[in-house]
Amino acid sequence: MKVLRSLNNAGNPLLIGECSEMLSEKKGMVLLLPTETVYGFMCRWDDQQARERIYRMKRRDPDKPFQMLASSIAQAEKEGLIFEGEAEIIAGKFFPGAMTLVVKNKNGGTTGLRIPDHPLTLELTRKINSPLAATSANISGEPAALTLEDALKNLEILPDIAVDGGEIKAGIASTVVDATSTPFRILRQGPIKEEEIRRAINK
């Protein structure tokens, strides 16, 4: 495991370059990165080998889906996500930001999408021209990690690159909104409140 540091949480070009090169050239690569809410395990959206590694790292039920981190709504649409009705309004208003928006996909299922308000992860998805599959960096059932040390403790399988972004001050997981039907539903309360979403829709 290689540890890189970005203590100002900036989109450092050298750091992003190294991470993007690894993700683009090798299958099965897993990153441990800070976001604006918690630390997360991440890999290319289309890398099934890396997804399986993350499930083992977290000791996570393989039936539980990953969320998608994308650089834009357009990038998510290329991967089959559908934005219509309230989903389109909510995405337009609150992305990028601390929200996971559950929308329909072209496979007949659903996907939880985030467009992160964090320069490191946002620039990385742009650089590799692909979304990331992501999940919080903790053993399933344990609290989300706010420091690199917390994210690494108790891991039996280590990521390929871990980025130390210092302690994450927010410490609040994203608001999860199900917009697959109308009206939307809050699945997990977070920094973005239900009242804010309702005001945006009713404008």
C-alpha positions in Angstrom: 0.0 0.0 0.0 1.3 3.5 -0.9 0.3 6.4 1.2 -0.1 9.9 -0.4 -0.8 13.1 1.4 -3.1 15.9 0.5 -3.6 17.7 3.8 -5.4 20.7 2.3 -7.8 18.3 0.5 -6.9 20.0 -2.8 -7.0 18.5 -6.2 -3.2 18.1 -6.4 -2.4 17.3 -10.0 0.5 14.9 -9.2 -1.6 13.0 -6.7 -4.6 12.8 -9.1 -2.2 11.8 -11.9 -0.8 8.9 -9.9 -4.3 7.7 -8.8 -5.7 8.0 -12.3 -2.8 6.2 -13.9 -3.2 3.2 -11.5 -6.9 3.0 -12.1 -6.6 3.3 -15.9 -3.7 0.8 -16.4 -4.5 -2.1 -14.0 -7.6 -4.1 -13.1 -8.5 -4.7 -9.5 -7.0 -1.4 -8.1 -8.7 0.0 -4.9 -8.2 3.5 -3.5 -8.9 4.8 -0.1 -9.7 8.5 -0.5 -11.2 11.4 1.6 -14.5 13.0 0.6 -16.3 15.9 2.1 -18.2 13.6 4.4 -16.2 10.5 5.3 -13.3 8.4 3.9 -14.2 5.9 1.2 -13.0 2.8 -0.7 -13.2 3.5 -4.4 -12.5 1.8 -7.8 -13.5 2.3 -11.4 -17.2 1.8 -11.9 -16.6 -0.9 -14.6 -13.9 -2.9 -12.6 -15.7 -6.0 -11.2 -12.4 -7.4 -9.9 -11.8 -4.3 -7.7 -15.5 -4.3 -6.6 -15.0 -7.9 -5.3 -11.9 -6.8 -3.4 -13.8 -4.0 -1.7 -16.5 -6.4 -0.6 -13.8 -8.6 1.0 -12.1 -5.6 2.6 -15.3 -4.4 4.2 -16.6 -7.9 4.9 -19.7 -6.6 3.2 -22.7 -8.4 1.9 -22.1 -8.7 -1.9 -25.8 -8.0 -2.5 -25.4 -4.5 -1.2 -24.7 -2.1 -4.2 -22.0 0.5 -4.4 -22.8 4.1 -4.9 -21.6 5.9 -8.1 -19.3 8.9 -7.8 -19.5 10.9 -11.1 -18.1 14.2 -12.3 -21.4 15.2 -13.8 -24.9 14.2 -14.6 -23.9 13.7 -18.2 -21.2 11.2 -17.1 -23.7 9.3 -15.0 -26.2 9.2 -17.9 -23.5 7.6 -20.1 -23.5 4.7 -17.6 -27.3 4.3 -17.9 -28.7 6.4 -15.1 -32.0 8.1 -15.8 -33.0 11.6 -14.6 -36.6 12.5 -15.0 -39.2 14.3 -12.9 -38.2 15.2 -9.4 -34.8 13.4 -9.9 -33.8 15.8 -12.6 -34.8 18.8 -10.4 -33.0 17.5 -7.3 -29.8 16.6 -9.3 -29.7 20.0 -10.9 -30.1 21.8 -7.6 -28.0 19.9 -5.2 -25.1 18.4 -7.2 -22.2 18.7 -6.5 -22.9 18.2 -2.8 -23.4 15.9 0.2 -26.3 14.0 -1.3 -26.7 10.5 -2.6 -29.6 10.5 -5.1 -31.2 7.1 -5.9 -32.4 7.1 -9.5 -33.6 4.5 -12.0 -31.1 2.9 -14.4 -31.5 1.4 -17.9 -31.0 -2.1 -16.5 -34.4 -1.8 -14.8 -32.8 -1.3 -11.4 -31.7 1.6 -9.3 -28.3 3.3 -8.6 -27.3 5.7 -5.8 -25.4 8.6 -7.3 -23.1 11.2 -5.8 -21.4 14.1 -7.5 -19.0 15.0 -4.7 -18.2 18.5 -3.7 -14.6 17.6 -3.1 -11.8 18.5 -5.6 -9.8 15.3 -5.2 -12.6 12.8 -6.1 -14.3 15.2 -8.5 -11.1 15.8 -10.5 -10.3 12.0 -10.4 -13.5 11.1 -12.1 -12.9 13.7 -14.8 -9.3 12.5 -15.3 -10.2 8.9 -15.8 -13.4 9.8 -17.8 -15.3 7.3 -15.7 -17.4 7.2 -12.6 -16.1 5.5 -9.4 -17.8 2.8 -7.4 -17.6 3.9 -3.8 -18.5 2.9 -0.3 -17.5 4.2 3.2 -14.1 3.0 4.4 -15.0 0.9 7.4 -15.8 -2.7 8.2 -19.5 -3.3 7.7 -21.4 -2.4 10.9 -18.6 -0.1 12.3 -18.7 3.7 12.3 -17.6 5.6 9.2 -14.0 6.8 9.2 -13.1 10.4 9.7 -9.3 9.9 9.6 -7.0 7.7 7.5 -5.9 5.8 10.7 -9.6 5.0 11.5 -10.1 3.8 7.9 -7.1 1.5 8.0 -7.6 -0.1 11.4 -8.9 -3.6 11.5 -8.4 -4.1 7.7 -7.0 -7.5 6.7 -6.8 -6.5 3.0 -5.3 -3.1 2.3 -6.0 -0.7 -0.6 -3.4 -0.1 -3.3 -3.2 3.7 -2.6 -4.4 5.5 0.6 -4.6 9.3 0.5 -4.3 11.1 3.8 -6.5 14.2 3.7 -6.4 14.8 7.5 -9.4 14.6 9.7 -12.7 15.2 8.0 -14.5 17.8 10.1 -18.0 17.3 8.7 -18.3 13.7 9.8 -21.9 13.5 8.5 -22.8 11.0 5.9 -24.6 12.3 2.8 -28.3 12.7 2.7 -29.8 9.8 0.8 -32.8 10.6 -1.4 -34.9 8.1 -3.3 -36.2 9.9 -6.4 -37.3 6.7 -8.3 -40.9 7.7 -7.6 -42.9 10.8 -6.8 -42.9 12.2 -4.2 -39.2 11.6 -3.3 -38.4 9.9 0.0 -35.5 10.6 2.5 -33.8 7.3 3.2 -31.1 8.8 5.4 -31.0 12.3 6.9 -27.7 14.1 6.4 -26.4 17.7 5.8 -29.1 18.5 3.1 -32.5 18.7 4.8 -35.9 17.6 3.5 -37.3 21.1 3.7 -34.5 22.4 1.3 -35.4 19.7 -1.2 -39.1 20.5 -1.1 -38.5 24.2 -1.6 -36.3 23.5 -4.7 -39.0 21.3 -6.2 -41.9 23.7 -5.5 -40.2 26.7 -7.0 
